[in-house]
């Protein structure tokens, strides 16, 4: 119930001041420190469900009545590519060039205009501005969402400065620079005076996937005589295999954990420390070999990390948006601080584009709206990210967390259950490998799978005179074409010469491609640090845009908690006996499984 604190009346809604930021059952908010900007955001957050917006109903109708057939759409409109493509170029780093072609989507003028109206009605711009201004858009956790501040090196976004910790970003970057340079140039030595040959990043989720993905993507810039390992899984195999190839005298362990409480990371870090001490014997040597990246200085200190070896970040950096923070230390070590900063600046180019470009020219907004159309109106359940660049082979893995942990939510910010689909299932892998694995289903299966095709114009490895790259790109261009336009039965018949085959209708029909499968093509100049930064930021903002429209909080992740809590309860049972398992009263299936394990574990 609302507290007895003063009442602030807003148009349409009543907001009660009192205890901190909790929605009441009736869609009311109790809030302690109200100020104008925050109120604006909250007013917005209480706006109707997306499905109650006028453009939503219109899109619902249009999706049923306007059946866009890409063959016809292109035949009728020779300018379709011009209408539905946008070019992004960095204004400070002109080498960042990204072309988005979204013409092979099942949209027409009316659908596209209505999608843009939906973004307006859902107040995407206001919510975006609130994020950049440091408002507590992560309302369930009472936090700002300011990963954009981590790459705002020229202080473009002023509103953020009121948030605690933002003024520490630059000094912390200097710390990253000093440490990464010392490791790279051999000034930082191990306890016996050897230069560092291996780093092991110990983290999971955002504290692993970001640095791991980027270190792969930017391998051409890597210091090749330094091995970087990423250990995430609690499965001891992951750590055991890394330690097998590391020398304790020349290895630095980077314990990457925002909370410094994550079971996998703390267990893996403890194992690494034990292994290290078996060799080094003396605890004082830990300082040369263990650093921590965390918001939890206290827990890192308790673990034994020296104060000067702590790289901090802040609660307004979400785990899946943290590679730009201290969590990027392994990236700075692998590619060098200058390149790391170039990546931050590349992301900032996209941030400025997202923050200030009209919706219909705004690349992350366009990507968000297009995906939303399939997700909410055409029944697509998944979305494939298909980079035609081997260096980007972990890009889809990275955005699997980025998108699914952000938008896999069923509660809106006003506490109501959504009446529509939210985040899609994200998956994918590097082309052309996928073509020989799952593309069959995309082409001829029964499911609608919108895809993003990404590729660089210039390869980092122009071997055989660039022949490999031309072949790669010919596939990159061919697949969206095949998906969009398919092959009719008539065409199959025209191509078939054998009379026997022509009479075989099963064969003929099996060779038909319906086409009309939607794709975005994202063609960028070269996978440089700046371009990668821009591409990552592009997807981050695409995800945020969708979350804004769905009215969900894309920045918390309570859905990962229940399993963690249950695992903690189950762990002691794995060293107990069947009677104890029964006493704990898990469900029959879980008890049965644990008892089967106990009966067979120590045979
Ligand atoms: O999976 C939940 C999660 O909290 C992610 O959001 C995060 O990236 C990961 O765990 C790791 O968390 P931490 O960095 O706190 O160890």
Boltz pocket constraint, residues with backbone or C-beta under 6 A from the ligand:
constraints:
  - pocket:
      binder: B
      contacts: [[A, 203], [A, 204], [A, 205], [A, 206], [A, 207], [A, 256], [A, 257], [A, 258], [A, 259], [A, 260], [A, 261], [A, 262], [A, 265], [A, 319], [A, 320], [A, 405], [A, 557], [A, 560]]
      max_distance: 6.0
